Amino acid sequence: PADINVIAPGPAGITVTYPSATATDAVGVTSGPTCTPVSGSTFPVGTTAVGCTAGDSAGNVGSASFNITVKTPIEATQDLAETVGSLDLLTGTETALVAKLNAAKGSLESGREDTAVNQLTAFINEVEAQRGKKISSTDADALIAEASRIITAIEAGP
């Protein structure tokens, strides 16, 4: 599978189910692929490498890996602010959006999840208002999708 990025509702991590690994071989795969940690495991905050192996009837073993990165809502909000900063938006637009995200991050750091959700919703509303004007539709879609993922993680609670 490709690398996976998820947002955990709290510091304990999150259960991640990933697609089954596949393997092909001219002789025929006889074992695996098996991956560790297994799909459905709880992954901690941070990046975890998942290693997968498969074997064939000739005794050859192949391996591959992918990463699962788990972020907290605070980290994801900071990353979203950095993404906004990388879009080369007009200064006023960028400042307004980053201010909303910084406020949401501050609320999360203070344990005020409901306030953070409201601030992230205000961010989404501002992005929507600027869609096709000061923010491209493609960028707006990506920003809204990520803010929505953060809200979903917050609402799931630790």
Secondary structure, DSSP 8 states (H G I E B T S, - for coil): ---EEEE-SSTT-EEE---------SS-EEEEEEEES-TTEEE-SEEEEEEEEEEETTS-EEEEEEEEEEE-HHHHHHHHHHHHHTT---HHHHHHHHHHHHHHHHHHHTT-HHHHHHHHHHHHHHHHHHBTTTB-HHHHHHHHHHHHHHHHHHHH--
